[in-house]
């Protein structure tokens, strides 16, 4: 015999199961909703992708894949986002082309120009000024002097802001009197700076051109080292360590210093994620990230997108510091 308490528990479990089932069904996108979402994604890619011809090809591919039923089985918007992202990455080989599921981000993206976009601003600021940033030491994981008076700075993310400048300055002061410097960007997925190209400015003269960011409409914006840095430049030999986990802004640092002949890159070919991206709302659930800017070596179309930064000295994982020591002999 089932007691009153057991009966109540059974009833509660049944209610929670039915409630969960109802919520799951409510979240499952219909065929028509998926049709509209895929069409919106394809339109954003076709009209915004940095290279028009490639954008058209990607959009046509996405539409064709949908017609073949590749995305029709999605049981949730999150599942659809993941499925489309996997498909796009395999076809386009562009790490900045993806679909995200985040209703709050979509809500902020859909606000008209001039409207309060606090959520988006908070999301941007949280990367540079969020609660966890200081706990991660702004990406500066290790600073030490190796045998032979060689400086070593390991950075897990590029996170340069007014808050992190004291950490960067302290690290550079610590290694100021070394005979060479290693900046370890292995497994550094990138990030950014909201105060200019300060890291590069420690190794190159003021206002040195670094990268020319080209857009779809043919315009471009030149990135340079900053003019305001008062800290002394580091003039000794510089080595930058990279691997397949080095991407985006971390690659940009290695690429620019290598092209200027200021640094030797050691390790393995990097990830090949060069493009800048913008977010576009798809519907109230999803947004799509589209590559809208291509950083190139000034005066050329040379970039590291898909090809990665090619090391000056390719060595197996784990042998990078030994290779640097050998190069310094």
VMD Tcl script that draws the C-alpha trace (Angstrom):
set ca {
  {0.00 0.00 0.00}
  {1.24 3.47 -0.88}
  {1.30 5.86 2.05}
  {0.02 9.41 1.84}
  {3.60 10.71 1.85}
  {4.67 8.32 -0.90}
  {1.60 9.29 -2.89}
  {2.42 12.96 -2.51}
  {6.00 12.33 -3.61}
  {4.83 10.36 -6.63}
  {2.42 13.12 -7.54}
  {5.17 15.72 -7.23}
  {7.52 13.68 -9.43}
  {4.80 13.25 -12.03}
  {4.09 16.98 -11.97}
  {7.76 17.88 -12.34}
  {8.18 15.37 -15.18}
  {5.19 16.76 -17.04}
  {6.33 20.32 -16.38}
  {9.81 19.52 -17.71}
  {8.30 17.80 -20.75}
  {6.06 20.79 -21.39}
  {9.02 23.20 -21.13}
  {11.12 21.05 -23.45}
  {8.32 20.92 -26.00}
  {7.76 24.66 -25.70}
  {11.43 25.32 -26.43}
  {11.63 23.03 -29.45}
  {11.65 25.16 -32.61}
  {9.08 24.35 -35.27}
  {10.00 23.57 -38.87}
  {8.80 27.00 -39.93}
  {10.82 28.72 -37.21}
  {13.95 26.86 -38.27}
  {13.31 27.86 -41.90}
  {13.12 31.53 -40.92}
  {16.19 31.28 -38.66}
  {18.37 29.65 -41.31}
  {17.26 32.22 -43.88}
  {18.19 35.02 -41.47}
  {21.63 33.49 -40.84}
  {22.30 33.09 -44.56}
  {21.23 36.69 -45.20}
  {23.60 38.05 -42.53}
  {26.51 36.04 -43.93}
  {25.76 37.07 -47.52}
  {25.46 40.78 -46.74}
  {28.10 41.23 -44.02}
  {30.95 38.77 -44.53}
  {34.26 40.56 -45.06}
  {34.89 38.90 -48.43}
  {31.68 39.13 -50.52}
  {32.34 36.14 -52.77}
  {33.20 33.86 -49.89}
  {30.20 35.16 -47.95}
  {27.94 34.26 -50.85}
  {29.42 30.77 -51.04}
  {28.96 30.18 -47.32}
  {25.36 31.46 -47.40}
  {24.52 29.22 -50.36}
  {26.11 26.25 -48.61}
  {24.09 26.87 -45.45}
  {20.85 27.15 -47.42}
  {21.60 23.96 -49.36}
  {22.43 22.04 -46.19}
  {19.14 23.13 -44.66}
  {17.19 22.03 -47.74}
  {18.76 18.61 -47.32}
  {17.37 18.45 -43.80}
  {20.66 18.79 -41.93}
  {19.13 21.00 -39.22}
  {15.48 19.90 -39.18}
  {15.94 17.54 -36.23}
  {16.98 20.22 -33.72}
  {15.07 19.72 -30.45}
  {16.02 23.11 -29.02}
  {17.42 26.45 -30.13}
  {20.70 25.60 -28.39}
  {20.92 22.37 -30.37}
  {20.24 24.25 -33.60}
  {22.95 26.80 -32.78}
  {25.49 24.07 -32.08}
  {24.57 22.11 -35.21}
  {24.83 25.11 -37.52}
  {28.09 26.22 -35.91}
  {29.68 22.81 -36.42}
  {28.55 22.78 -40.05}
  {29.79 26.30 -40.79}
  {33.18 25.73 -39.19}
  {33.72 22.56 -41.20}
  {32.85 24.31 -44.46}
  {34.28 27.81 -44.01}
  {37.20 27.06 -41.67}
  {36.54 30.37 -39.95}
  {36.71 30.33 -36.16}
  {34.83 33.63 -35.89}
  {31.79 32.31 -37.81}
  {29.34 30.73 -35.38}
  {25.80 30.84 -33.99}
  {25.15 31.58 -30.33}
  {22.16 30.89 -28.10}
  {21.70 33.78 -25.67}
  {18.32 35.57 -25.47}
  {19.77 38.41 -23.35}
  {22.46 39.16 -25.90}
  {19.87 39.06 -28.69}
  {17.65 41.49 -26.79}
  {20.53 43.95 -26.54}
  {21.45 43.51 -30.21}
  {17.89 44.22 -31.30}
  {17.72 47.58 -29.56}
  {17.72 50.51 -32.01}
  {20.81 52.72 -32.44}
  {21.17 55.11 -29.54}
  {19.12 52.94 -27.19}
  {20.48 51.79 -23.87}
  {22.59 48.70 -24.54}
  {23.75 48.21 -20.98}
  {23.74 44.43 -21.24}
  {26.07 44.48 -24.21}
  {28.31 47.06 -22.58}
  {28.42 45.03 -19.39}
  {29.33 41.96 -21.42}
  {32.16 43.86 -23.09}
  {33.37 45.47 -19.89}
  {33.20 42.20 -17.96}
  {36.03 40.83 -20.07}
  {38.30 43.69 -19.04}
  {36.84 44.60 -15.66}
  {34.72 41.66 -14.48}
  {34.94 39.94 -11.12}
  {37.06 37.07 -12.39}
  {39.55 39.12 -14.37}
  {41.77 40.12 -11.47}
  {41.56 36.58 -10.11}
  {43.07 35.42 -13.40}
  {45.72 38.15 -13.03}
  {44.54 39.52 -16.39}
  {46.09 36.52 -18.11}
  {49.61 37.04 -16.74}
  {50.22 33.56 -15.37}
  {53.95 33.43 -14.82}
  {56.91 35.82 -14.83}
  {60.39 34.54 -14.05}
  {64.07 34.57 -14.97}
  {65.31 31.43 -16.69}
  {68.84 30.09 -16.58}
  {71.23 32.35 -18.46}
  {69.36 35.53 -17.49}
  {66.53 34.98 -19.97}
  {63.21 36.55 -19.07}
  {60.01 34.52 -19.36}
  {56.41 35.78 -19.35}
  {53.52 33.34 -19.83}
  {50.22 34.95 -20.84}
  {47.03 32.87 -21.04}
  {44.82 35.58 -22.57}
  {45.29 39.01 -24.10}
  {43.53 41.30 -21.65}
  {44.98 44.79 -21.79}
  {43.05 47.58 -20.07}
  {43.58 50.37 -17.58}
  {43.15 47.74 -14.87}
  {45.79 45.39 -16.26}
  {48.40 47.97 -17.25}
  {50.05 47.92 -13.79}
  {50.43 44.13 -14.12}
  {51.93 44.44 -17.61}
  {54.26 47.21 -16.48}
  {55.38 45.20 -13.43}
  {56.09 42.16 -15.58}
  {58.15 44.15 -18.06}
  {60.09 45.90 -15.29}
  {60.91 42.53 -13.74}
  {62.54 41.30 -16.97}
  {64.04 44.66 -17.98}
  {67.65 43.64 -17.34}
  {67.56 40.21 -18.95}
  {69.64 39.40 -22.04}
  {66.64 38.01 -23.93}
  {62.92 37.60 -23.39}
  {60.46 34.77 -24.06}
  {56.75 35.58 -24.26}
  {54.81 32.34 -24.05}
  {51.46 32.56 -25.87}
  {50.87 28.82 -26.15}
  {47.18 27.97 -25.67}
  {46.35 31.67 -25.56}
  {42.99 31.96 -27.35}
  {43.22 35.72 -27.78}
  {41.26 38.58 -26.27}
  {41.90 42.24 -26.85}
  {42.81 45.67 -25.55}
  {40.68 48.72 -24.89}
  {43.69 51.02 -24.45}
  {45.56 50.41 -27.70}
  {48.40 48.13 -28.76}
  {50.42 48.51 -25.59}
  {52.17 45.13 -25.57}
  {53.57 45.66 -29.04}
  {54.68 49.15 -28.01}
  {57.25 47.69 -25.60}
  {59.15 46.28 -28.59}
  {58.66 48.73 -31.47}
  {58.95 52.51 -31.92}
  {55.97 54.76 -31.31}
  {53.20 54.77 -33.94}
  {54.69 51.87 -35.88}
  {52.08 50.38 -38.26}
  {51.11 46.89 -37.12}
  {48.06 45.67 -39.02}
  {45.69 47.09 -41.61}
  {42.11 46.01 -40.86}
  {40.17 45.75 -44.13}
  {36.39 45.70 -44.38}
  {33.85 44.50 -46.92}
  {33.32 47.93 -48.46}
  {37.01 48.43 -49.16}
  {37.77 50.78 -46.28}
  {40.56 50.02 -43.84}
  {41.88 51.08 -40.46}
  {45.56 50.99 -39.57}
  {46.51 49.73 -36.12}
  {49.72 51.19 -34.71}
  {51.78 51.11 -31.55}
  {50.73 53.74 -29.02}
  {52.46 57.11 -28.70}
  {51.77 57.62 -25.00}
  {53.78 54.77 -23.45}
  {56.46 56.17 -21.13}
  {57.88 52.81 -20.04}
  {61.28 52.00 -21.59}
  {61.26 49.76 -24.66}
  {62.76 46.30 -24.42}
  {65.60 46.19 -26.96}
  {67.05 42.70 -26.38}
  {66.24 39.56 -28.45}
  {62.60 38.52 -28.27}
  {61.08 35.06 -28.74}
  {57.35 34.33 -28.94}
  {56.11 30.78 -28.28}
  {52.99 29.60 -30.15}
  {51.08 26.38 -30.80}
  {47.75 25.23 -32.24}
  {46.00 26.75 -29.24}
  {47.35 30.24 -29.99}
  {44.59 32.23 -31.69}
  {43.15 35.61 -32.61}
  {44.74 38.53 -30.72}
  {47.59 36.32 -29.51}
  {48.33 35.44 -33.14}
  {48.16 39.12 -34.07}
  {50.93 39.91 -31.59}
  {53.16 37.11 -32.89}
  {52.39 37.92 -36.54}
  {53.15 41.65 -36.29}
  {56.36 41.26 -34.28}
  {57.54 38.50 -36.62}
  {56.84 40.53 -39.77}
  {58.69 43.52 -38.34}
  {61.69 41.28 -37.73}
  {61.49 42.11 -34.03}
  {60.71 38.61 -32.73}
  {61.48 35.02 -33.59}
  {58.43 32.77 -33.37}
  {59.10 29.32 -31.90}
  {56.80 26.31 -31.61}
  {54.06 24.97 -33.85}
  {51.76 26.55 -36.42}
  {49.07 28.61 -34.67}
  {45.29 28.27 -34.94}
  {44.68 30.59 -37.89}
  {41.91 32.75 -36.45}
  {42.60 36.23 -37.77}
  {39.27 37.83 -38.64}
  {37.35 40.36 -36.56}
  {33.68 39.59 -36.04}
  {30.32 41.28 -35.49}
  {27.13 39.84 -33.98}
  {23.74 39.95 -35.71}
  {20.38 38.89 -34.21}
  {18.73 35.88 -35.86}
  {15.55 35.77 -33.76}
  {14.71 36.24 -30.09}
  {16.84 33.21 -29.18}
  {19.88 33.22 -31.47}
  {22.55 35.52 -32.86}
  {25.18 34.85 -35.51}
  {28.80 35.94 -35.44}
  {30.08 36.96 -38.88}
  {33.65 37.85 -39.82}
  {33.53 41.50 -40.88}
  {37.17 42.61 -40.74}
  {40.41 41.09 -42.02}
  {43.72 42.12 -40.43}
  {46.49 42.21 -43.03}
  {50.15 43.11 -43.16}
  {50.19 46.80 -44.24}
  {50.31 47.25 -48.00}
  {49.40 43.63 -48.72}
  {46.57 41.10 -48.37}
  {48.80 38.85 -46.27}
  {47.05 37.47 -43.18}
  {47.19 34.38 -40.97}
  {43.54 33.37 -41.39}
  {43.35 29.55 -41.76}
  {47.12 29.28 -42.37}
  {48.14 30.31 -38.86}
  {51.35 32.05 -37.90}
  {54.24 29.97 -39.21}
  {57.09 29.61 -36.69}
  {60.59 30.70 -37.61}
  {61.71 27.63 -35.70}
  {59.30 24.68 -35.62}
  {59.85 22.35 -32.67}
  {57.83 19.61 -31.02}
  {55.55 20.53 -28.13}
  {57.62 20.77 -24.96}
  {60.89 21.59 -26.68}
  {60.37 25.32 -27.13}
  {62.52 26.63 -24.27}
  {65.35 24.25 -25.14}
  {65.18 25.56 -28.71}
  {65.38 29.16 -27.48}
  {68.38 28.32 -25.31}
  {70.09 26.77 -28.32}
  {69.35 29.83 -30.47}
  {70.93 32.06 -27.83}
  {74.21 30.13 -27.75}
}
mol new
graphics top color blue
foreach p $ca { graphics top sphere $p radius 0.5 }
foreach p [lrange $ca 0 end-1] q [lrange $ca 1 end] { graphics top cylinder $p $q radius 0.2 }
display resetview
